[in-house]
Amino acid sequence: MISIADNLNNVRQRIKKAQTSSPVRLLAVSKTRTADEVDTLHQLGVDEFGENYLQEALEKIAALNAQHEQSIIWHFIGPIQSNKTRQIAEQFDWVQSVDREKIVTRLNEQRPDNLPPLNVCIQININDEQSKSGIAPEQLTELARQVSASPRLQLRGLMTIPAATQSDAELNASLNTMHNLFRNLQTQYPSVDTLSMGMSSDIEAAIQSGSTMVRVGTALFGPRTS
Ligand SMILES: *Cc1c(COP(=O)(O)O)cnc(C)c1O
């Protein structure tokens, strides 16, 4: 049987081989996985976990906090409903799926004063898909300005989920467009250091196009059954 430890070694090798000069962070995507599975990967040295579904995430965060696993950095990466922003602002360290003004306003108001600013990535819908969250590139200037003007938020960069149906050439074009948007944003905001792109199937292509953080689920935990 292939273990989570073997999977992690394999993913780390893939990242290392593809990596150019700057380091690439690994975000383990733990949606549908148990708190025990998160704990196993954390014991193996992974510190950052991404969750898509708020209720499921809150249960896992509570379970791991009870086991004194406060060293985990939690990222919210799923679609955001505006009535869920308070719990996101209170329980997470990062949110990568910010895509509208109202969400920015609420997260900024609801981030508790005793916590550091909430790290924010703006999600770009790079292939303009109906089914996906995220803004069009033309909307980035205005939303980035709003995030950077919010004292309880820290603008860290961009996140994207490219269309799954593209050819290699089309995928590379999408990834390169993202890299250009990212570099442009960096010249305006010194706090921007994160380009979150690349999943199990396209870790290498994403890193070669300048990703600084890959979000990996299946290649670490195996296929999702639910
Ligand atoms: C599920 C998910 C991932 C991980 O996808 P895998 O193909 O399982 O690696 C990454 N990012 C987001 C936003 C996701 O929802």
The ligand as an SDF file (V2000), in Angstrom:
LIG
                    3D

 15 15  0  0  0  0  0  0  0  0999 V2000
   -9.3380   20.5310   -4.5350 C   0  0  0  0  0  0  0  0  0  0  0  0
   -8.5110   21.7390   -4.8040 C   0  0  0  0  0  0  0  0  0  0  0  0
   -7.1170   21.6410   -5.0280 C   0  0  0  0  0  0  0  0  0  0  0  0
   -6.3630   20.3230   -5.0530 C   0  0  0  0  0  0  0  0  0  0  0  0
   -6.6760   19.5760   -6.1960 O   0  0  0  0  0  0  0  0  0  0  0  0
   -5.9470   18.1600   -6.4710 P   0  0  0  0  0  0  0  0  0  0  0  0
   -6.1850   17.9410   -7.9180 O   0  0  0  0  0  0  0  0  0  0  0  0
   -6.6350   17.1530   -5.6030 O   0  0  0  0  0  0  0  0  0  0  0  0
   -4.5150   18.3080   -6.1300 O   0  0  0  0  0  0  0  0  0  0  0  0
   -6.4020   22.8160   -5.2150 C   0  0  0  0  0  0  0  0  0  0  0  0
   -7.0000   24.0260   -5.1870 N   0  0  0  0  0  0  0  0  0  0  0  0
   -8.3180   24.1700   -4.9720 C   0  0  0  0  0  0  0  0  0  0  0  0
   -8.9110   25.5260   -4.9480 C   0  0  0  0  0  0  0  0  0  0  0  0
   -9.1030   23.0320   -4.7840 C   0  0  0  0  0  0  0  0  0  0  0  0
  -10.4360   23.1860   -4.5880 O   0  0  0  0  0  0  0  0  0  0  0  0
  1  2  1  0
  2  3  1  0
  2 14  2  0
  3  4  1  0
  3 10  2  0
  4  5  1  0
  5  6  1  0
  6  7  2  0
  6  8  1  0
  6  9  1  0
 10 11  1  0
 11 12  2  0
 12 13  1  0
 12 14  1  0
 14 15  1  0
M  END
$$$$
